[in-house]
Amino acid sequence: MQISRKKVFEYLSRCQDEKGGYTGHDIAELAKLLLVSRKALKKRIDGWTLADPSFAGLNYRGTSVVPIT
């Protein structure tokens, strides 16, 4: 199955707006929705980040967010 660049960008942009970036948990959730593996999706996002300025503007916050309280 081909991974839709548009759907991925929309989902990650929404995470960016809501949380200031996306995490590995967000990638895992999106991979389930797209019916692909988390590893394949992360690899594709990494490639798009290098090639596409719109993806480069998204902030990857690591595998999970640690609450600061």
SULFEN-V230014 format. One record per run of one state. SS is the DSSP state (H for helix, E for strand, - for the rest). FROM is the first residue (numbers start at 1). LEN is the number of residues. Records with the same first field share a line. If there is no record, write none. Layout:
# SULFEN-V230014
SS = FROM-LEN + FROM-LEN
This chain:
# SULFEN-V230014
- = 1-4 + 20-2 + 23-1 + 35-3 + 52-1 + 57-3 + 61-9
H = 5-15 + 24-11 + 38-14 + 53-4
E = 22-1 + 60-1
